[in-house]
Amino acid sequence: MAVPIVCGIETEYGIIVRNTAPGDGIESNPMAASSTLVSAYVSDLADRGRGVGRPHRVGWDFEDESPANDARGGPNPYSYAPEVESHLVNAVLTNGSRYYVDHAHPELSTPECRTALQALLYDRAGEEIVLRSMRVAPSNLPPGQEIVVYKNNSDGKGQSYGCHENYMLSRALPFGRLATHATAHFVTRQIFCGAGKVGTEVQGVRRDAVDFQISQRADFFEEEVGLETTLKRPIVNTRDEPHADAKKYRRFHVIIGDANMSEVATFLKLGTTALWMAAVDDDATDRTFRFAAPVPTLRAISTDLGLGLPVEMADGTTMTALEIQWEIFRMCDAYAESHGLEAVGQEVGELVLERWRRVLEGLESDPMSLADQVDWIAKYRLLDGYRERHDLSWNDA
């Protein structure tokens, strides 16, 4: 049987400082702004906790950090794994989350959670933590300045930052099989968990060549499988850094997801992936999907707002993203009948299947009806309505 799947989310936030003046020092230094933001929250947390027995601060232990370990075999000297920046602000919060500065942005990681529903709860708590950070940060800034944080994935100028997921899986699951089945899901699940954005940021392509697309991250992926997370980004990441007994377990580090504001989208992003991984772990799949060209397919699906684009498979046939998702759903539904849902939590697994089915039915019949559940559809309806009312083109500033 598949091992109980532990999961979590790491969200990298966009950040700017408003009302700065030349010479302030922080206006062009996102690392300094991020440090100010996180430090302000940690100090405020300590101030509010004094006198009730809470510790002043809990730091992060970097001893077991090994981002260069590759699931394909040991450290890879030819890959550009992220550096461990132990000198930057890094704290463990009272709810078990980790709040820190990662390169040039603030990042918040949820605790490791037993179900997708629990991880969703802590992701929402993370949003409240960031909002509180924004409220208290001005006390550490010159008068009139404020720090504004964005839960998105690109700045519109070619820079992208991620929302990563992690899943604890059995070490016995062959990585090749995991990667094949994961690719099919990652390339197509964007139809219900994409965050949506105007234009494109593919190098060499005019921004206005695309009016609107489903995923914020699709433009930034260049490889099928690999270790990197900030360049040559792969659909399947091979970082092998389990937070458990490495002989028994692997941590599947997923970098391809968008940061969602919709709780339904976050729940489905985590829940469908965990359930699909459990089915793959138990070898309960009766069909394998391989794309002729995974990276171009990822981008093509992102620009297919009608969800009817036939994409080429490795065997020469074609399928739409929605058809592939229905097939993955079918296999997961059959898995629930044959194996149960203990690997993802019985009650939560049932919720995942029910919501997944309803969302796929909505995408099939009338995608715009899901504006209260799916980020990209909500964003499209809002922007398209505004555009039409004011007679604007999609590329209007």
C-alpha positions in Angstrom: 0.0 0.0 0.0 1.1 3.6 -0.7 2.6 5.3 2.3 0.6 8.1 4.1 1.3 11.1 2.0 2.6 14.2 3.9 2.4 17.4 2.0 3.0 21.2 2.3 3.4 24.4 0.3 6.3 26.9 0.0 5.1 30.3 -1.3 7.6 32.9 -2.7 6.0 36.4 -2.6 6.6 39.3 -4.9 7.6 42.5 -3.0 8.0 46.2 -3.6 8.6 49.3 -1.3 6.3 52.3 -2.0 7.1 56.0 -1.5 10.8 55.7 -1.5 13.3 58.5 -2.3 16.7 58.2 -3.9 19.3 57.3 -1.3 16.9 55.5 1.0 18.9 52.3 0.2 15.9 50.0 0.4 14.1 51.1 -2.8 16.1 49.0 -5.2 17.1 46.2 -2.8 14.4 43.5 -2.5 16.6 41.5 -0.2 16.7 44.3 2.3 13.0 44.9 2.0 12.3 41.2 2.5 14.5 41.1 5.6 12.6 44.2 7.0 9.3 42.5 6.4 10.1 39.2 8.0 12.0 40.8 10.9 9.1 43.1 11.7 6.7 40.2 11.9 9.0 38.1 14.1 9.7 41.0 16.4 6.0 41.8 16.7 5.3 38.1 17.4 7.8 38.1 20.2 6.4 41.3 21.6 2.9 39.9 21.7 4.1 36.7 23.2 6.2 38.1 26.1 4.8 37.2 29.5 2.8 34.2 28.3 5.6 31.7 28.2 6.4 31.8 24.5 10.0 31.7 23.3 11.5 34.9 21.9 12.6 33.2 18.6 13.2 29.8 17.1 15.7 29.6 14.3 16.1 27.2 11.4 18.6 24.3 11.6 20.5 24.2 8.3 22.6 21.1 9.1 20.6 18.7 6.9 20.0 21.1 4.0 21.2 19.4 0.8 19.5 21.0 -2.3 22.1 19.6 -4.7 21.1 15.9 -4.1 19.5 14.6 -7.3 16.9 11.9 -7.4 18.7 10.5 -10.4 21.8 9.7 -8.3 23.7 11.7 -5.8 24.8 15.4 -6.0 24.9 16.6 -9.6 28.0 18.8 -10.3 26.5 20.0 -13.6 23.3 21.4 -12.2 22.8 24.8 -10.6 21.1 23.9 -7.3 19.9 26.7 -5.0 22.5 27.9 -2.6 21.8 27.6 1.1 21.7 31.2 2.4 22.0 30.6 6.2 22.9 34.3 6.8 19.5 35.6 5.9 16.5 36.1 8.2 15.0 32.7 8.9 12.5 31.8 11.6 10.2 29.0 12.7 6.8 30.5 13.8 4.5 29.4 16.6 2.3 27.4 14.2 5.2 25.4 12.8 5.5 27.4 9.6 8.9 28.7 8.4 9.1 32.4 7.4 12.3 33.5 5.8 14.2 35.5 3.1 15.0 33.4 0.1 17.3 35.2 -2.3 15.4 38.4 -3.1 11.9 37.7 -1.8 10.1 36.7 1.4 9.0 33.1 1.5 6.6 31.2 3.8 6.5 27.4 4.1 3.7 25.6 5.8 4.3 22.9 8.3 4.3 19.4 6.9 0.6 18.4 6.8 -1.1 15.0 6.7 -3.9 16.1 4.3 -4.5 18.6 1.5 -7.2 20.2 3.6 -4.8 20.8 6.5 -2.1 22.2 4.2 -4.8 24.5 2.7 -5.5 25.8 6.2 -1.9 26.6 6.9 -1.5 28.2 3.5 -4.4 30.6 4.4 -2.8 31.2 7.8 0.4 32.1 5.8 -1.6 34.8 3.9 -2.7 36.3 7.2 0.9 36.2 8.5 2.1 38.1 5.4 -0.8 40.7 5.8 0.2 41.3 9.4 3.8 41.7 8.3 2.8 44.4 5.9 0.9 46.2 8.7 3.8 46.2 11.2 6.7 46.7 8.7 6.3 50.5 8.4 7.5 50.9 12.0 10.9 49.9 10.7 10.8 52.2 7.6 11.1 56.0 7.0 7.9 57.9 7.4 5.4 57.4 4.6 7.0 54.2 3.2 5.3 50.9 3.1 6.1 47.4 1.9 3.6 45.7 -0.4 3.6 42.0 -1.0 2.0 40.1 -3.9 0.9 36.5 -4.1 1.6 35.9 -7.7 4.3 34.3 -9.9 5.7 36.9 -12.3 6.4 40.6 -12.4 5.5 41.1 -16.1 9.1 41.9 -16.9 10.4 38.4 -17.3 11.1 37.5 -13.7 9.3 34.6 -12.0 9.1 33.3 -8.5 7.4 30.1 -7.4 4.8 28.4 -5.3 6.3 24.9 -4.6 4.6 21.8 -3.3 6.2 18.9 -1.5 4.9 15.3 -1.1 6.4 12.5 1.0 6.4 9.3 -1.1 7.8 5.8 -0.8 11.5 5.5 -1.8 10.5 2.1 -3.4 8.5 4.0 -6.1 10.8 4.1 -9.2 11.5 7.7 -10.1 11.1 7.1 -13.8 7.5 5.9 -13.3 6.8 8.8 -10.9 8.1 11.4 -13.4 6.1 10.0 -16.3 2.8 10.0 -14.5 3.5 13.3 -12.8 4.2 15.0 -16.1 0.8 14.1 -17.5 -0.9 15.7 -14.4 1.3 18.7 -14.1 1.0 19.7 -17.7 -2.8 19.5 -17.7 -3.9 20.3 -14.1 -3.4 24.0 -14.9 -6.9 24.1 -16.4 -8.3 24.2 -12.8 -5.3 25.5 -10.7 -3.8 28.1 -13.1 -3.7 31.6 -11.7 -4.1 33.4 -15.1 -2.2 36.4 -16.5 -2.3 38.9 -19.3 0.3 38.5 -22.1 3.3 36.2 -22.4 6.9 36.3 -21.0 8.4 33.7 -23.3 11.8 34.9 -24.4 11.8 36.1 -28.0 8.0 36.4 -28.2 6.2 39.8 -28.1 4.3 40.2 -24.9 1.1 41.1 -26.8 1.3 37.9 -28.9 -0.9 36.4 -26.2 -4.0 38.2 -24.8 -4.5 36.2 -21.7 -3.4 32.7 -20.6 -4.3 30.1 -17.9 -1.0 29.7 -16.1 1.5 32.3 -14.7 4.4 29.9 -14.6 4.0 28.0 -17.9 6.2 30.6 -19.8 9.2 29.9 -17.6 9.7 26.2 -18.0 12.3 24.9 -20.4 13.1 21.3 -19.5 11.2 18.1 -18.9 13.2 16.8 -15.9 16.0 18.5 -13.9 17.4 19.8 -10.6 17.3 23.5 -11.2 14.5 25.8 -9.8 15.6 29.3 -10.9 16.8 28.6 -14.5 16.2 25.9 -17.0 13.2 25.1 -14.9 11.9 21.5 -15.3 8.4 20.2 -15.3 9.6 17.5 -12.9 12.1 18.6 -10.3 14.7 16.0 -9.1 15.7 17.6 -5.8 16.1 14.6 -3.4 16.0 16.1 0.1 13.6 14.1 2.3 12.6 15.3 5.7 12.5 11.7 6.9 14.4 8.4 6.6 16.0 8.7 3.2 16.1 4.9 2.8 12.3 4.6 3.1 11.0 7.9 1.7 11.6 10.6 -0.9 10.3 14.2 -0.9 8.8 15.0 -4.3 9.6 18.7 -4.8 7.1 20.2 -7.2 7.9 23.7 -8.7 5.4 24.0 -11.5 2.3 25.2 -9.7 0.9 28.7 -9.6 0.3 30.6 -6.3 -3.5 30.4 -5.9 -5.9 32.8 -4.1 -8.8 30.5 -4.6 -9.0 28.0 -1.7 -10.8 25.5 -4.0 -7.8 25.7 -6.5 -5.3 25.2 -3.7 -7.2 22.3 -2.3 -7.4 20.6 -5.8 -3.8 21.4 -6.6 -2.7 19.5 -3.5 -5.4 16.9 -3.3 -5.5 15.7 -6.8 -1.7 15.5 -6.9 -1.5 13.5 -3.7 -4.2 11.2 -4.8 -2.6 10.6 -8.2 0.8 9.9 -6.6 -0.8 7.4 -4.2 -2.4 5.6 -7.2 0.9 5.6 -9.0 2.7 4.3 -5.9 0.3 1.4 -5.6 0.7 0.7 -9.4 -3.0 1.2 -9.8 -2.9 3.0 -13.2 -4.1 1.3 -16.3 -3.0 4.0 -18.8 0.1 6.1 -19.3 0.2 9.5 -21.0 3.3 10.7 -22.7 3.4 13.9 -24.7 5.3 14.3 -27.9 6.8 17.5 -26.6 6.0 18.2 -23.0 7.3 21.8 -22.7 5.6 23.2 -25.8 2.5 21.3 -24.8 2.5 23.0 -21.3 2.7 26.4 -23.0 0.1 25.6 -25.6 -2.5 24.4 -23.0 -1.9 27.6 -21.1 -3.0 29.7 -24.0 -6.0 27.5 -24.9 -8.8 29.3 -23.0 -11.4 27.2 -24.9 -9.9 24.0 -23.5 -10.4 22.2 -26.8 -6.9 22.2 -28.2 -5.8 18.6 -29.3 -2.2 18.1 -28.2 0.1 15.5 -29.8 1.0 12.4 -27.7 4.1 10.4 -28.1 2.2 7.6 -29.9 0.9 10.0 -32.6 -2.7 10.3 -31.2 -4.1 13.6 -29.8 -6.0 14.4 -26.7 -7.1 17.6 -24.9 -6.0 18.6 -21.4 -9.6 18.1 -20.2 -9.7 14.6 -21.7 -6.4 13.7 -19.9 -7.7 15.1 -16.6 -10.9 13.0 -16.9 -8.8 9.9 -17.5 -6.6 10.7 -14.5 -9.8 11.3 -12.4 -11.2 8.0 -13.6 -8.1 6.1 -12.5 -8.1 7.8 -9.1 -11.8 7.1 -8.6 -11.2 3.4 -9.4 -8.2 3.5 -7.0 -10.4 4.7 -4.2 -12.7 1.8 -4.8 -10.0 -0.8 -4.9 -7.5 0.5 -2.4 -9.3 3.0 -0.2 -8.1 6.5 0.5 -6.1 6.2 3.7 -2.9 7.4 1.9 -4.5 10.8 1.6 -7.0 10.7 4.4 -10.3 8.9 3.8 -12.7 11.9 4.3 -10.4 14.4 2.6 -9.8 12.0 -0.3 -13.6 11.8 -0.8 -13.8 15.6 -0.8 -11.1 15.8 -3.4 -12.8 13.4 -5.8 -16.2 15.1 -5.4 -14.8 18.6 -6.0 -12.5 17.4 -8.8 -15.5 15.8 -10.6 -17.6 18.9 -10.2 -14.9 21.2 -11.5 -14.2 19.0 -14.5 -17.9 19.0 -15.3 -18.0 22.8 -15.1 -14.9 23.1 -17.3 -16.6 20.8 -19.8 -20.0 22.5 -19.9 -19.3 26.2 -19.1 -15.8 27.2 -17.9 -17.0 30.8 -17.0 -19.4 29.3 -14.5 -16.4 28.5 -12.3 -15.4 32.1 -11.7 -16.0 31.6 -7.9 -13.7 28.6 -7.7 -10.9 28.8 -10.4 -8.4 31.7 -10.3 -7.7 32.1 -14.0 -11.4 32.2 -14.8 -12.2 34.7 -12.1 -9.3 36.9 -13.3 -10.3 36.6 -16.9 -14.0 37.6 -16.3 -12.9 40.6 -14.2 -10.4 41.9 -16.7 -12.4 41.1 -19.8 -15.4 42.9 -18.3 -13.4 45.9 -17.5 -11.7 45.9 -20.9 -15.1 45.7 -22.7 -16.7 48.5 -20.6 -13.8 50.9 -21.4 -13.2 49.7 -24.9 -9.6 48.6 -24.2 -7.4 46.1 -26.0 -5.7 43.3 -24.0 -2.3 45.0 -24.4 -3.5 48.4 -23.2 -1.2 49.6 -20.4 
